[in-house]
Amino acid sequence: MKKRIITAIVCLALLVPTLIFSDTWVFPAVMTLLALIAVYEICGCIGVRKAFFISIPAYIVTAAVMLLIIYCRDKKLFLPIVCASALAFMFIVFTVSMLSSGNIRFSQSAELVSFTAYIITGFLSILLLREADMGKYLYLLVFIGAWSTDTGAYFAGVLFGKHKLIPEVSPKKTVEGAFGGVLGCVLGFVIYGFIISKRHPEISVNYLLLVLLALAVAVISQLGDLIASFVKREQGIKDFGFIFPGHGGVLDRFDSIIAVAPLIYIASLFVTKDIFTFI
């Protein structure tokens, strides 16, 4: 427990300045690094880390797509380039698998492609959200949503947990904890909205939309956590990595964030921009 607490404090000490200076090159650089580490972890999880003909392209396409959002001046070219990169990556991975004489199974190739896409989508959504209208306020909802859900679920599970949620996937998670996670996310979003309205009187906060978004985020956040637990159980591992002593790897700590980020970004294209508006 002592190791976990120390690691958590160190991580917060590093992450908070990164979030504060999110309008500089530091933020996309850190998100890109985390995405690369996550891909490295998934390569080890599915047993293709030393299959360099497919693992290296996974790292390259991850870095390229993440950095593209920074250096691509013409945003109209962004989506076509990303799609072309994804198709090229799939072509390389499945071709190498086909020519590997059975050394690389089709299932491994499919897992690598799908998990790499999942990781890129999650971290890229954070960067895209930061650049959206009112993005300096919206992107923090990703972290607040994931962490407040996790915190609410933990304490509700410890204090009131009696009924197992999906014991064959995650034995410690309970139904009561799941409801606590929803409540924690709603409280986290409402408190954040209150802070924004007090610090910036010129911004109007739509609390109804904020609560509705919190409900969706809480569900997706916990699904992301359960999916990560399911993958680890299927692969017979306890943690994806060891970069955070006592907490596992990037995928262990950011599983919910990766799941939540695309939801909030998609919502920002339609309704989330109405949550924070200038009066």
Secondary structure, DSSP 8 states (H G I E B T S, - for coil): -HHHHHHHHHHHHHHHHHHHTTTSTHHHHHHHHHHHHHHHHHHHHTT-TT-HHHHHHHHHHHHHHHHHHHH-S-GGGHHHHHHHHHHHHHHHHHHHHHHTTTSS-HHHHHHHHHHHHHHHHHHHHHHHHHHSTTHHHHTHHHHHHHHHHHHHHHHHHHHH--SBS-TTT-TT-BHHHHHHHHHHHHHHHHHHHHHHHHH-TTEEE-HHHHHHHHHHHHHHHHHHHHHHHHHHHHHT-S-S--SBTTTB-HHHHHHHHHHHHHHHHHHHTTTGGGTEEE-
